Amino acid sequence: MERATAGTVFRLGVLVAALGASASLAQEAPPALTVAVQTYAEKAGVRQVVRMRHALVDLNGDGIADALVLLRDPDWCGTGGCTLLVMRGGKRGYSTVSASTVTELPIRVAPERVHGWKTLVVHSAGRGEVSMRFDGKRYPANPSLLPVASATQLRSAAVVIR
């Protein structure tokens, strides 16, 4: 798993200033999350501060908030949806657990746990609401290939990103 460093925090501040990016990005998300997302983007070859929507929720039951981040820039979206990052929260910031493409709003968290992590319910174009279960290492990369969520899952899942 990748960790953001203090040097990345400084580079992010310089990058935001240089691009004239909205200060609301850093204010809306915790600074450590913004750094982790930017670090992920840079490693993928994207040099701009990404627009995103996020939710903080303890997905793995360790008492520390993890992050669900839906990347909303054109670099991260296609006709089927955008990229959803799941990032594990830790004492030193966030590390990437998984990235899933073709994901759209709403993003829900179900109480069901598989391999210790809560099940996610996301909208995937052409499929509708699908159930994303943790496989022991990550969440599925392509939600469009997953089973449609059951009525019970939809009722029990809380919307965390609209």
C-alpha positions in Angstrom: 0.0 0.0 0.0 1.2 3.5 -0.8 1.7 6.2 1.8 1.9 10.0 1.2 5.0 11.7 2.5 5.7 15.2 4.0 7.4 16.1 0.7 4.3 15.3 -1.1 2.3 17.6 1.1 4.6 20.5 0.2 4.5 19.6 -3.6 0.7 19.4 -3.4 0.6 23.0 -1.9 2.9 24.2 -4.7 0.8 22.4 -7.3 -2.5 23.8 -6.0 -1.0 27.3 -6.0 0.5 26.9 -9.5 -2.7 25.6 -11.0 -4.9 28.2 -9.3 -7.0 25.3 -8.0 -9.9 25.8 -5.8 -9.0 26.0 -2.1 -12.2 24.2 -1.4 -10.7 20.9 -2.4 -8.3 20.9 0.5 -10.9 22.3 2.9 -13.5 19.7 2.0 -11.3 16.7 2.5 -8.8 16.2 5.3 -5.3 17.3 4.1 -3.9 13.8 4.5 -6.6 12.4 2.2 -6.0 15.2 -0.4 -2.3 14.3 -0.3 -2.9 10.6 -0.7 -5.3 11.1 -3.6 -2.8 13.5 -5.3 0.0 10.9 -4.8 -2.2 8.2 -6.4 -2.9 10.5 -9.3 0.8 11.4 -9.8 1.8 7.7 -9.8 -0.9 7.2 -12.5 0.7 10.0 -14.6 -1.9 12.7 -13.9 -0.2 15.9 -12.7 -3.3 17.9 -11.8 -5.2 18.2 -8.5 -8.2 16.0 -9.0 -11.8 16.9 -8.3 -13.3 14.4 -6.0 -16.2 13.6 -3.7 -15.4 11.6 -0.6 -16.8 10.0 2.6 -15.0 9.0 5.7 -16.2 5.7 7.2 -14.6 2.9 9.2 -14.8 0.1 6.6 -12.6 -2.5 8.3 -13.7 -2.1 12.0 -10.3 -0.9 13.3 -11.8 2.3 14.8 -10.0 4.5 12.2 -12.0 6.2 9.4 -11.2 4.9 6.0 -12.0 7.0 2.8 -14.1 6.4 -0.2 -13.1 8.8 -2.9 -14.9 9.2 -6.2 -12.6 10.9 -8.7 -14.6 13.3 -10.9 -12.1 14.7 -13.4 -12.2 13.7 -17.1 -8.9 11.8 -16.6 -10.8 9.5 -14.3 -14.2 9.2 -15.9 -15.6 7.6 -19.0 -19.0 6.8 -20.4 -19.5 4.1 -17.8 -18.6 6.1 -14.8 -15.6 7.3 -12.8 -12.9 5.8 -10.6 -13.6 5.0 -7.0 -10.7 4.7 -4.6 -10.9 2.9 -1.3 -8.2 4.2 1.0 -7.3 2.8 4.4 -7.0 5.3 7.2 -4.0 5.1 9.5 -2.1 7.2 12.0 0.1 8.6 9.3 -2.5 9.2 6.6 -4.2 7.1 4.0 -3.0 4.3 1.8 -4.7 2.9 -1.3 -6.5 -0.4 -0.9 -8.2 -0.5 -4.3 -9.4 1.4 -7.4 -12.6 0.6 -9.2 -13.6 2.0 -12.6 -17.0 2.6 -14.1 -18.5 3.7 -10.8 -21.3 6.3 -10.4 -23.3 7.8 -7.6 -24.7 7.0 -5.1 -22.0 5.2 -3.1 -23.4 3.1 -0.2 -21.9 1.2 2.6 -23.7 -2.0 3.7 -23.4 -3.5 7.2 -22.3 -6.9 5.8 -18.6 -7.7 6.2 -16.5 -9.9 4.0 -12.9 -10.7 5.0 -13.4 -8.0 7.7 -14.4 -5.1 5.3 -17.8 -3.7 4.8 -19.6 -4.4 1.5 -20.0 -1.4 -0.8 -23.1 -0.8 -3.1 -22.4 1.4 -6.1 -24.2 2.4 -9.2 -22.6 1.0 -12.4 -24.0 2.1 -15.8 -25.9 -0.6 -17.6 -26.1 -2.8 -14.4 -27.7 -0.5 -11.8 -26.8 -0.9 -8.1 -24.2 -3.6 -7.6 -22.6 -5.2 -4.6 -18.8 -4.9 -4.2 -17.4 -7.3 -1.7 -13.8 -7.2 -0.4 -11.8 -10.3 -1.5 -9.2 -10.3 1.3 -6.9 -7.8 -0.6 -9.1 -5.3 -2.4 -12.5 -4.5 -3.8 -13.3 -5.5 -7.4 -11.8 -3.3 -10.2 -14.8 -3.4 -12.5 -18.2 -3.1 -10.9 -20.0 -3.6 -14.2 -19.2 -7.3 -13.9 -20.7 -7.7 -10.4 -24.0 -9.0 -9.3 -26.9 -6.6 -8.8 -27.4 -5.7 -5.2 -30.4 -7.4 -3.5 -33.4 -5.4 -2.1 -32.2 -6.3 1.4 -28.7 -4.9 0.7 -30.2 -1.7 -0.7 -32.4 -1.2 2.3 -29.6 -1.8 4.8 -26.9 0.2 3.1 -26.3 3.8 4.0 -25.7 6.4 1.3 -22.3 8.0 2.0 -21.7 9.8 -1.3 -24.6 11.3 -3.2 
